[in-house]
Amino acid sequence: MLIFYYKCQSVVLLLLGVVFEIVALFTLKYQKDEMAPFAT
């Protein structure tokens, strides 16, 4: 049961990491799109 718990924990952490990466990428892309008019 303990091993199962650790497996679930690692999977959750992995998913959180993936979600965080996606959010960070979208945020960077959005900021670049927002800054584009000011840069030119």
Buried (B, 14 or more C-beta within 10 A) or exposed (E): EEEEEEEEEEEEEEEEEEEEEEEEEEEEEEEEEEEEEEEE
